[in-house]
């Protein structure tokens, strides 16, 4: 059976220009594999929790300000070149950082990934991901980096328990006691996680001197403040955690605030 003249010419051209032929074959193979993955391979999804920041968990960088947090929207979607979703924001939680105007921000997200059957590793946007790995996102409203702190094949469900936590501050200024309002609360972007339910103020029997000693005086009298609060905490083993990083236990100074007041030097005195 004789080949048509056109096919003969193409075959001869391919033999005489084998570099071009190899190059075209590689392109055809890539196109074939890409089309196969795009239209025939079922996508793999994982659920992650990301702490927003520079991306390397050990790097101490500036934390986001409130103006940036407001640009991160729950339900936001990052799409690939074919307009298909590759990252979706499921929740946004943020907590003030020690009285500053910066926040610890945690995002729960759904990611479209590639899975290596041989190693069991996942890749997102051509980078291997796992707990502790840096990850980058480009959403329509904001671009940011972060560190993956939790990853799961099934949706991540937040489990909180509400505890009555007693906070105490000694040698406070009288104006502090007046400024604290029963019923004041903190909303973390998803729900109310901190609320003041009781307040007790007593005159301090001692005044703190700059030399490090305590002495009783009748002038410049300070006060002792005791607060009853309701805090939503996560229980992991024997530890109670506020947010994702702050372990709450007796004798520890707590980092917390409301829209009206920043609690500085308040110590955990009781947990019920």
Secondary structure, 3 states (H helix, E strand, C coil): CCCCHHHHHHHHHHHHCHHHHHHHHHHHHHHHHHHHHHHCCCCEEEEEEEEECCCCCCCCCCCEEHHHHCCCCCCCEEECCCCCEEEEEEEEEEEECCCCCEEEEEEEEEEEEEECCCCCCEEECCEEECCCCEEEEECCCCEEEEEEEEEECCCCCCCCEEEEEEEEEEEECHHHHHHCCCCCEEECCCCEEEEEEEEEEEECCCEECCCCCEECCCCCCCEEEEEEEEEEEEEECCEEEECCCEECCCCCECCEECCCCEECCCEEEEEC
